Amino acid sequence: MVQKIFRFVLFLTLFFGLSYVNAETLTLRFADGLPKSFAYYGAMEAFKKDLEANSKTLKVGLFGGGMLGDQKTIMEATKVGAIDISVIASQVAQQLVPDYGVFGLPFVWVKYDDWIKFLKGPLAAKLAKKLEAHGLKVLSLADGGALAVLNSQRAVKVPSDMKGLKLRVMQDPMQIDMIKAMGGIPVPMGVAEVYTAIQQGQIDGNSTGPQLLWALKNHEVAKHLTFTNHARASGVVVMNLKKWNKLTADQKREIEHASNAFFDADSAYFTSSPNTANDKVVGFMAKSGVIVSQPDVEAFRKATLPVIEKFKVKVKSELVDQILAEAAAGK
C-alpha cells in the first residue's frame, strides 16, 4: 500500500508539478473519486467558477470521476500534498477520525433542516478541526445524501418487513449493523455487481441513496422502494493543511467563499434540481413501476438504537455525545 501511494504521489508530482504554478497564479488540483453524475462534481464546478470569478491569483483544475483514484486514495494523496483539495465521504474520513462515523448513525437527523443546521453549526466545526491532526484542513461539510431501501420481494413499512431480505450495503461496519438491526441481511459489495446480483437472486436489493439506485438502474430488477432516510452521509471537502497555511489571508477568504458555493450547489442536487432532487428521483421510480412505501420511522428508529449505543461505546468521544444530545434536543 505504501509503495502504491508513493508511486501515485510521484506520478502526480511529475505530471502536474510544472504546469500548476507560475509567478502570477496558483492552480489548485481538486479531485473526486465518485462518478461525475453524483452531487460532488457539480459542486466542484461551482467551487471553481466562484473562486476564479473572485480571485486574481487562484485557479482550479478539476479531476473528477475517479480520474486520480478512489476516495481513500485521493484522501491519502491530499494528506501528502500530491492533490491540493479533494471531496470524500464521511465514511472514508472516519478511517482517520472515528468520530466521523456520527454522520452515518441511524435516524439522528430525520428532518433535512435539522441536518443542514448541524452541518453549518459549531459542533460540526469542532469535528472538522479534528482532521487537522492528519494534515487536512476541512473547507466544507456538505450533504452526502440519505439512504433508502429498494428490494425485489415486498413492501417495507416496518422492521418486520425487512426480515430475511438480503441487501447490498457499503463495506462499512455501521451500515452492516444498521441493516441487521432493521431485520435484514447485509451483503457488502461494490455497486457494479448489484444489478446482476439482484437479477440472479443472489441478493434481494440495495440500501443506498435514491440517486444512486436510479443511476445504477436497480429499479429495473427490484420494484419495492422505501425512502427510509435511515442514515445520512456528509461530503467532506479537505485541503492539504500545509498548502492552506501558505495561502494569503485574501486567498483563504476566497477559498472559503468558493466553499460556500460548493455547499449550496451540493444541497441543490438533493433538494431542488429537477433531475436529481430526492422527491423527483423517487417520482421517476414510481412512474417506472416501482411501488413506493412509507416507512414507520419511529419503529425503525427504535430498532436501530443499539447501533448508536454500540458506536458511542466504541469511540468514547465527548464531542460525539454532544452532537447526539444536540440532535435529540431538536426533535
N, C-alpha and C positions, 0 to 999 in steps of 0.2 A: 504493500500500500504506500509506504514512504517513497519507494522508488517511482511509483506511478505519479504521485503528486509532484516529485522533483522533476520528472520528465515533462509534466504538464506545465509547471512553472517555467522551465527552461524554454519550452516552445513558445509560450506567451511572451516571454521577455524578448526572445529573438524576433518573433513575428511582429510584435506591436511596439517594441521599445523605441524605435527611431521615428515612428510616424505619429506619435501621440503627444509629443512635447515640442514646442518651439518657443521662441523668445516672447511671443505675444499671447499665445493661448495654450491652455492645457485641456486635452481631450480625455474625459473620464470614460473608462471601459465599464459598461453596465450590462450584467449578464442575468439570464433567467434560464432555468432548467426545464420548464414546462412548455407544452405546445403553445404556439402564438395565439391560438383561439381562446385561451383562458384569460382571466382578468388581468394578469400581471403585465402582459406585453403591451396592451393598450395603455395601461397606466404608465409604463416605462416611456412610451411615446409622448404622453402628456408631460412627463417629467422633462424629457429632452426639449420639447417645444417651449416650455415655460423657462427653463434655465437659459437656453440660447437666446430667448427674447429679452431676458433681463440682465444678462452678463456679457461683458466685453472680453472676458478672459477665460471663460469656461465653455467647453463644448462637450457633447456626449456621443459616444459610439455605442450603439445597441447590438447586443449579441444574444438574441432570444432563441426560443425553440430548442433549447438544449445544445446549441452550437458549441459551447465550451464545456459540456458535461452535464451530469445530473445535479440536483440541488446540493447534495453533500459535497460533490467535487468543487462546485463553484463557491460554496461556503469556505472550504479549506483554501482555495486559491485566493479568496478575498482576505482571509486571515494573513497570508504571507505577502499580499500586495501584488500578485500577478493579475488580479482583477481588482478594479477600484471599488465598484459597487455591485451588489447582487441582491436579488429578492428570493427568499427561501420561505418555506412553510414553517410554522411554529413547531411542527412535529420534527423537523430537521434541527431547528435551533435548540430543542430540548436535549439533543445529544451533547451539547456543550453546557447548557444550563438547565437542569432538570425542572426548575420552576416553570419553564415554558410549556410544560405539559398541562398547566392550568387552563390554557386556551381550549383544549380538547375534552375537558371534563363534561359529563352529560348534564344537560339541562341547567347549566349555570346561568346563561343569558338566553332566556326564551324569547324575550322581546328584542327586536332589532335595535330600537332606540337605546335600550339599556346597554347593548353590546357596543354600539358606536360611542356612547358616552364613556364607557370604560376605556376603550382604545385611545381616547383623547385625554384621559384623566391622569391624575398624579400617581396612582398605583401602577398603571401601565408604564409610566415614565421611569419609575423605580425599577421595574422589571427590565426595561430596555437597558438601563445602566449596567446591569449585571453582565452583559456581553462584552463590555469594555475590558474585562479581565482576560478575555480571549482575543484581544486585538481588533474588536469590531465595534464601530460606532453605529447605533441604530438611528436611521434617518426617519423612519416611519413604521408604525404598526398599523396594518390595514386589514380589511375584511378578506378572509380567505375562503369564505363560503360556509354553508351549513349542510349537514348530512341528511340524506333520505334513504329509504329502503325500497328497492324495486325487486320483485320476485315473480316467479312463473307459476306459483302454486295457488295462492289465495290472498284475499284481502287481509291486511294487517291493521287492526284498530287498537288492540290491547296486547300486552306481553304474551299472553297465552297463544295468540295467533302466530307468534314467532317460533313456537316450539318445533324443533326439527328442521327448520329452514337452514340450508347451507348457503351462507352469504359471503361473497368476497369482501375482504377488508384490506386496508393498507397493512404493511408489515410493521405495525405499531401496537405495542402491548396494551395501550389504552383502548384502542378500537376493538381489539380482541376481547378484552374484559367486558366492554360495553355490550357487544353482541351476545356474549354468554349470559350476562345479567338480564338482557332483554328476552332471553329464551332461545336464541338462535345458535347456530353452529358456525363460528367464524372460520373462514378459509383464506389465509393470507396468500395473495398472488398479485402479479403485475396486471396492469389494465389490458394489455394486448391480448391476453388469453381468455378474457372474461366472456366475450360473445360466444365463442365456440364452446366454452365450458358449460354455459347455460343451455345452449342449443343441444348439447350431447347429454345433458342431465347430470353432469359431474357436480355442478352446483345449482342452486335454485335462483340466485340473483346476486345483486351487488349493493353494497351500502356505501354510497359516496354522494357528492353533490349532484343536483339535478342537471346542471350544465354538462358535467362530465358524462352522466348517464346518457344524455341526449347525443352528445358528440360521439360517444362510443357505439351508438345505435343499440344499446342494450334493450331499449323499449320494443325492439322488433321481436325479441325472443322471451321477454318477460312482461306480463301485462298487468301487474298489480303494483301500484306506486303509493307509498305513504311518505309525505314530506314531514318526517318526524322532528326535524331540527334537533336531533338528539345530541349533537355536538357541533362545535364550530372550529375553525382554524383561522389563524392570523397569518397574513403575509408579513414577513419581517424584512424590511429594506435595510441592508447593512453596508457600511463603507469601511474600508481599511482605516483603522484608527490613526496610524502614523500619517497616512495621506491627509486625513481630515485635519490633524493637528498642524500640518504645514500650510493650510489654506489661510488666506487673509480673513479678517472679520467680515469684509464685504462678500467674499466668496462663500463663506459659511451661511450668511443670511440668504444669499441667492439660492443655495442648495436647499436650505430649509423651506424657502418659498416653493421651489420646484417639488419638494417632498409633499407639500400640501396638495399640489396639483395631482401627484400620484394618488394620494388618498382619495381625492374626490372622483377621479376617473375610475378607480377601482370600485368605489362604492356604487357608482352609476351602473357598472356592469351587473351588479346583483339586484339593483332596485328600480332603475328607470330605463335601461336600454331595451328597445323594442325586440331585440333578438336574443338577449341573454338574461334579462331580469327573471328572478325566481318564478313569479306568477306567470310570466309569458312562457317560460320553458315548460312548466307544469301544464299549461294550457295546450302547448304544442303536443305534448304526450297524450293528453286526453283526446285531442282531435285525431290522433293516430290510432286510437282504440284502446289506450291504456285506461284501466279503471283506477281512479284516484280515491283513496280512502282517507278520512280524517282520523288522526290518532287521539287516543285518550292520553294527553300529555302527562297528566298527574299520575296515572297508573305507570307509565314508563319511567317517570322521574323517581317514583318510589322504588321501582325495581332496580334502578341503577345507583341508588345512594351508596351501596357498598363500594362501588368503584371509586367514588370520591374519597371515602374514608381510607381505602387502601392507598390511594395516591398521597393523601396527607401524611400518613404514617411513613411512607417511603421517602418523601422529600424532606420532611421535617423543616418546613420553611415558614417563618413568621410572616413573610410577605404573601405567600400563598394563602395563609389563614386570613390575612387582612382582606385580600381580594375576594375570597369566598364570603366573608362576613359582609362586605360592601354589597356584593351581588344579592345575597339573601335579604338584606335590608331594603333593597329596591323592589322586591317582588310584592 
